[in-house]
Amino acid sequence: MSEQIDNVLHENRAFPPSKDFQSQARLNSFEQYQRMYAESLQDPEAFWGRVAQELPWIRPFDQVLDWSDAPFASWFQGGQLNASAICLDQHVANGRGDKLAIRWEGEPGDRRDFTYRELLEEVGRFANVLKARGVQRGDRVAIYMPMIPELTMAVLACARIGAVHSVVFGGFSAQALADRIHDGDCCAVITSDGGWRRGKVLPLKQEVDTALATCKGVHTQLVIRRCGNEVAWDEKRDVWYHEAAEQVGSDCPPEAMESEDLLFLLYTSGSTGKPKGIMHSTGGYMVGAYLSARYIFDLREDDVYWCTADVGWITGHSYIVYGPMANGVTQVMYEGAPNAPAENRFWDICERHGVTVFYTAPTAIRAFMKWGDQHVKRHDLSKLRLLGSVGEPINPEAWMWYRKLVGGDRCPIVDTWWQTETGGIMISPLPGITATHPGCASLPFFGVDAAILDLQGNELGPDQGGLLALQKPWPSMLRGIWGDAKRYRDTYWSKWPGKMVYFAGDGARRDPDGLFWILGRVDDVINVSGHRLSTMEVESALVSHPGVVEAAVVGRPDELTGEAIVAFVIPQGGVTDDPLVIQALSDHVVHEIGKLARPAEIRLTEALPKTRSGKIMRRLLRDIASGREQVQDLSTIENPAVLDQLRGKKA
Ligand code: WTA
């Protein structure tokens, strides 16, 4: 990339929180933020030591941070705790057992509610089922499920017995699931017969069966009955959850986990190579998730909180399961699509359940805009008091629509920047303090030493676009990449030699007021609907098709999904106009990775533009894919004749 990123967005609108919101917020003065922020950087031991003590530890920690083996951090050494006990037991012990924890709604309209006490019982039972199947502390368990309460239970049950969960989003293909099960060396998989999506059953168990044909290390497939669809059965390996649950009790004491014991693996795409198993450990992650949820969502006892993400992504881990539950909130959970049965489903849910805090993604907001204002206007959303956005830069137009239509021009919007790797929100407005601006992620959260650096590691001045860097370790930071310590160091901590600084892979700028504006990825990662996909993985998927010689994949801007995948493919046996060829290639990518990776467009070509040294000229392809004028120097191109073909051929 070029050294500096051009910044074309000029946004001057500002929306301070209302007096009313401010007066009731957990944090409501800028001076207080500044004081706390300064302490969190200058004396992290004192700051985090104090915050951590708000959580119940089984054994107190001896030391807040050990960074002597950087970039391998150890937080809250000597301490023992259990994440499920923090999410459940403490609330029951503190007299909040009858408080509603989950208010769930299935896509067909069925409902289930769980109080904290009920959830604790269910999780205890679930944990005992896992134990009865021989799952032990330290074992990895893959979870591949729809958004039903058992998904949250499965996650917390693993945490309870000290097993490491590896949740794989239900939209991934059998092949992608198998890769992740292999890489994490999982011994069990938790799934369901199916899940509802736009009135159809997604056959999840069937996908797992396909995956498990190549995963011999998996001794147990635990199956929740959700849709009643027909499933194949392996008597030795497969277990119905409802049958196994009858054989066990609900009492399961939480394992005392060391602070640095692994809590979960979550796979994410990088710019090269296979997906990375991002490692998160227990103590630091819980402290980070707890505090960020509390202050950024300004959580209060009577809130009805709803995060529309899937638990299969980091947003669901940190802001459906661990963060909100550590704070003892009441939350809504929904299984299905936002337009099932109609485009007003989300607003209908908000109205019926009296949602007060709502957290969603820009891609969803853009879909709502497209579907039309009338679906929102039909509903009484006056209970809403705070809105959030995550996953990709939110364009000012969508931000304004969100504020006006959903937020009634009264709710602050927290545009939260973070990553699977950071574990929790890193840059965000604090809703009772910050005057928000459309498209602005605003201020670093406590303990986050964010800076904009150039390629040499120099800090850039106001309004200069550069690379977003985090200059200090933070509690919920990733602890590594599963099985690949070198890749962890190389990918995240080696961008600026001689400096132990975290490279996020995003471009950003800081305005003269010190606020951060995120500009998007600078590496070969495409952000489709807020989901990170590596160009490299999609290329590998294409090339694994016998009919493909070579492929190059780039992102182009897309109104709805933020970015869309465009693939340039050299087919075996020459270019054809046959739509079936393109369909087959597209299906092949879906088979290898999942529906989320289906290319928006595939262009067949006889050659790819390359430099004389043989590198594919991706920037050029990006321009071609998005129909931009090529202003680049084409003198280094080895095969200029290829350009016309690339521009002309459309799938
Ligand atoms: C992007 C999701 C702009 C960014 C929590 C980051 C954002 C990647 C924002 C991480 C935001 C996330 N504004 N960009 N508010 N939030 N991103 O790992 O490029 O799925 O690096 O974590 O999403 O995606 P991931």
Residues whose N, C-alpha, C, O or C-beta is under 5 A from the ligand:
A	BS01	WTA	I314 S389 V390 G391 E392 P393 I394 D415 T416 W417 W418 Q419 T420 E421 A504 D506 I518 G520 R521 G530 R532
